[in-house]
Amino acid sequence: MKLFEKKAKPSEAQKPEKKSEKQIKAAVADAVSVQFKKQSPGAENRSAMGYLIQCAPGLAKTTQKELNFVGATTRDQKLFTKLQRNHDLLFLSHVKSDEGLPRLRTAEMVLRCPAFGRFKISQRQLGLMAEELKAAGPRRLVVSVAGKNFQRQDLARFLNKAMGERGYEFDDQIEDEVWMFCIDESWYFGLPLFKNRAERSEERAGSLPPTIAAAMAFAAMPKEDDMVLDPTCGSGTLLTELRSFAPNARLIGCDIDANAIRIAQKNLNPSKPAGETQAAQLFNLNSTELATELQKTDAQDCIGKVSLVVSNLPFGVQFGDRASNPALYKAIIESCAAVADRNRNWRGLFLTSDTDSFDAALRSTSAVSQPEIMFKVKIRGELATCYRLRLS
């Protein structure tokens, strides 16, 4: 397909029933899909900056709520959402404020999009892209195509040629990127505001991806005076994200795997020896017997005072065993309830892909009420569910 409109010869005859070439060029240059126009009357302002946000598959609604939380969108603002196999995409044709966008925790990548449209790319838009790239400096081109309207290699060749003609050359040898996303008939040219926050000191096999941990932390809404417990803390991903939402909350992490606690210590309390003020208190213990095990630690004062529990339960893929998960889940839930503060608004958020075992555990205990589903998300191709529980 043609990627942009060629200029028409002045002598070309125009049929009365058709739009003029000038009208066609204007529509092609600045066309925005009908979905985007519905977002706000301000969408007619073609100089407005667009933003494309990528998150894990299943997190679009959670990310949309976080956008409102950080002040980027209004409460009733409608976003264009595209759910794909490997990720969800959200597009904003305008923002209330862009200052909160770098604070997003549930997003994998945020692109600032000075040019976007449908089907064809105008000469004016190509010029705008070249100006943006010259200002940004050397960039590597990344083209992502979903649908049948664009061909990735053809589009990459076209953009390399078009930018070269305008005095800019892409550099495939550097890390800084510029993206061209094409989804069905729509395209988005964007420069990352951020992509994949910096990795932590050390990771553990099967660790929860940070953006999914952030979604759980956001759904939990920790308060500064919360006493927060992660009974299966692993390498500390969830505790890290909880701290970003409530820096002054008291964080306690437990895991039966001593190596996991070692890694969590490096990630959460770098260069801080045991006994010194820590970002989180971490313990190698059996979380199915918290009331007993915590008595042996310097966190014994938390018994009966835990107001929030957040846990990525063993799925049985990297850790755990699906045959024994019902009993394990029941024991962990009851153990968490045993150290809960019953005078506060206790809540527990649990993530698992083994929903059958989770349901079986809940049927066999009276410690908690019926669960509320917060979101469903794919983790490395496997569908997992985040539940919220309250005490019975």
N, C-alpha and C positions, 0 to 999 in steps of 0.2 A: 504494500500500500504506500501511497505518497505520504511523506512525513511532514511536508509543509506546502503551502500554496505558493505557486509561482506567480510573479506579477503578470497581470493580463496586459496584452497589447492595447494601446489606446483605440485602435481601429476596430477592435472586436465588437461585433454587434451584440446587443443585449435584447433578450426577449422580454416584453413588457410584463409578462406574468411571473418572471423570475426576479430574485433580488439582484441588485447591482453588484458588480465586482467589489466595489468599495465596502458595501454592506457585508458581503461574504468574508472579505479579508478582516474586517473588524470583528465579526463573529468568531472567526477561526482564531484570531490573535488572542482574544480575551475570553473565549467561551469557558464557562464553568458549568459543571453538570447541574441539572435541575435540583438534585439533592442539596447541593451547596447553596443555591439561591434561597432555598427554604430556610436556611439557618438564620438569616437576618437580612433586613433591608440593606445593611451595610455591605452585603456581599456584592452589590453592584459596583462598589469602589474597587476597580481593578488594580489599584496601586497597593491595596492592603496585602500584608504578608500572610501567607498560609503556613500551616504547620502540619506535618504528617508524623504520627506517633505509632510506633510499633511496640506491641506487648505480646506476652505468651498467649497461645491459643486458649481462649476461655476467659481472659482477663479484661476484655474490652469494657464491660460495665463497671468493673472495679476501677480501672484507669480513668474512666469518665468521671466517676465520683471523686477521685483524687485530683483531677484537673480543677474541679469546682472547689475542692478543699484548699488548694494552693493559690486560688484566686485567678486562674487562667480563663475560666469560663463563668458565665452566669448560670444560675440554678436551672433555668428553663431553656438554656441553649441546646439546640439539637445538633448533633454531630453526624457526619457521614461515617458509617462503620462498614468495614469489609472483613468478614471472617474467612480466613484462609487456613490451609492445612497446617502450616508451620508457625503461623502467627496471626494475630488480629491487628488490623490497621484502623486508626481513627484519623479523620482529616478535619481540621478547623480552618475555615476560610478567613477567620478573624479571631482574635483573642481579646478578652477583657484586659488582661495584662500579661506580658510575656516574662515578667520578673520571676514568677513562680515555676516556670517550666523546668529550669535546671534542678529544682528540688523534687521533681517527680521520682518516686522510688519504684513504682510498678512498671515503668516503661523501660523497654530494652534499648530504644533509640528514639530520639526526637530530631526531626529534620525541619530546618527553616526553609520554606519553599517560596522563593521570590517569583517563580514561574510555575504555572500548572494549567491544565486545560483538558480538552477532549480531542481525540483523533490526531489533529494536525498541530504542528508547531510553527508559529509565525516568524517572519524575519525579525520583527521587533523583539519577540521573546528570545530568539537566538542571540540577539545583540545584548539583551539584558543578562542572559546566562554568562556570556563572555565577560561582561563588566564585573559580575559577581565573582567569577573565577579569578580574574586578574587581581581583584582586591583580596581574595582569600589566599592567593599564593598557590604553589604546586599542589595538585590533587590527583588522586587515582580515581578513575571512573569505575563505578559499579552500576551495572544495569540489571534490574530485576523485572521480569515479565511474567504476568499471569493472565491467561486468556489468549484469544486467537487474533487480536487486532494488531499486535506488534510482534516482531521477531527480534530476539535479544541481540544476535550478532549483527543483523542489519542496522539496528538502532545504534549500537555501539560504533559501527563504522561511520554512520551518518553524523553522530555527534563529534567524533574525532575530526572528521573532515570540516564540519561547520565551525567548530571552535578554532581549528587551525587557520581557516580563512579569516578569522577575526582576531588573530594574533595570540591565541592561547593554545598551549600543548599540554595534554594530560601526561602524567608521569606514573607509570605502573610500578615503579620501584619504591614508592613511599607509602607510608601508612595512612596519612590523612586522605579522606575520601570525599567524593561528591556522588550523590545517588540520583539515578533516574528510575523511579518506580513506575511501572505501567500495569494497570489493573483493568482488564477489559478495554474499554475505549478511553479510559482516563489515564493521564500521565502527570507525574509530579517530579519536578527538579528540585533537589534539596541538599543543603549542607548540614551535617550533623551539629546540633547544639551539644549533644553528648551521645555516646554509644557505649553500652556495657561498662558500667562503673568499674573502677580499678579493682583488680583481684585482691583478695586478702592474702595474708602471709602464707597460708597453706590450706589446701583443700583435702577433703577425704572422699574416697570413691562413693558415689551415690549421694553426695551432698545436695541439699535442696537448692535449686537456682535462686540467686538473690532476689530477683524480681517477684518470684512466687512467694518467697519468705516475706517480702515487703507487702504483698497483697494480704497475707495473713495478718501481719502487724497492723496494717491499715484497717482491716475489718475488725480487729480486736480493739482498736482505739484506746491504747494504754494511756493512763493518766499519770501525772507526775508523782502522785502519792500511792500508786499501785505497788503491790508486792507481786512480782511476776515470776512465774515458775515455768521452765521448760524441762519436763521430766525425761525427754529423749533428745538432748541438745546437740548431739553429734559434734560437728566442728564449730558450732556457735552461730550459724547463719541467721536463725530466727532471732536470737538475742541481739545480734548486731542491728537488725532492722527494727526491733522493738525499741532499742536505745535511740534510734534516729527520730522516732516519734515522741518519745518521752525520756529525754536525757537524764532526768533526776529520779526515775522510777528505780526501785531496787530490783535487780535481776539475779535470779538463781538458776543455774543450769546443772542438770544431773545426767549422767549416762553410765551404763554398765561397762562400756568399753573404755579402758584406761587410755588407749591411744587417741580416742576421740576427744577426751578431756584435755590431753596434751596439746592437740591441735587447736581446740577452742581457746585454751589459755594463750597461745601465741596470737590468735586472731583478736581476742577481746581484751587481753591484758598484756600487751607486748612490753617486754623489759620490766615487768613488775613482779617481784618475788612474792611468794605466798605470804600472807599476813599484812601486806601493804594494802592501802586503799585500792580496790579493784573496780573496774567497770562492771564486772559480774562476779558473783561467787560461784565457783565451779567445783563439782564433787563427783568422784567416781564411786557410784553406789547403785543399788538395785531400786529402781523407781516403782516397783510393785509393792514396796514396803517403806514408803517415804516417812511416815510418822515415826517408825522405828529407826530408820537409817539416819534421818536428819538430826535425831537426838545425839548422835555421835560426832556431830560437826559443830562449827562455830555459827551455823545458821539455824540452830535449834529454836531460836526466838521466832522464826517464821512459821512454826507449826500453829495452825489455827488463825493465821493472818494472811495467807495467800489469797489475793483478790482476782488474779488473772492467771490462767494456764494456757499456754500455746504449745502445741506439740505436732511434730511431723512423725506420725506413728510408723513403725517398721512395716513396709509393704510386703516383704517376702521376696523382693527381687535382689537387692544388695544385702539387706539385713532382714531378719525375721523369718518366719515359716508360716505359710498360709494355713497349714493344718492346725497349728497351735495359736494362731492369731486371736481367735475369739476369746480364749482364756486370758491371753496376754493383754488384750485391749480392756477387758473387764477389770483386770487387776490394776492396770495403770489408772483407769478412770476412777475407780473406787479409792485408790491410794491418793490421788489428787484431791478428791472430795474430802478425804480424812484430814487434810491439812488446810482446808479452805476456811476463809473468814466468812462465817454465816451471817454476820451483821452488816456485810457490804454486798454490793451488787456483783457477786461472783459470776464469772463466765469462763468457759473453757472452749478454746478453738482447737480442733483436731483435724489433721489432714491425713487421708489415706486413699489408696486406690482399691484396697480390699474392703469394699462396702458391705459385702456379705458378712464378713467377720465383725465389722463394726455394728451392723444391725443385730447380729446374734449377741454381741456383748451387751448392747443396750437392753435387749429383751430379758437378759438374765440378771440385771441389776436395778435396784430402786434408788440408787444414789443420785441420779440425775433425771431431768425431765426429757421429753422428746426433743430430738435435735432440730435445729434450723439450718438449712443449707445456705451457706454464704456465697459460694461460687464453685464452679467445676472448671478444672484446668488440665491441659495435657502436659505431662512431665516426661520428656524423652519418649513421646509417642503413646504413653499410657495415661488414661483418664483417671484423675484423682478428684476427690470431693473434699471441700472444707466445710466442716460442721461446727455449729456453735451450740454448746450445752449450758444449761443452768442447773443449779441444785434443786432437788425435789423439795 
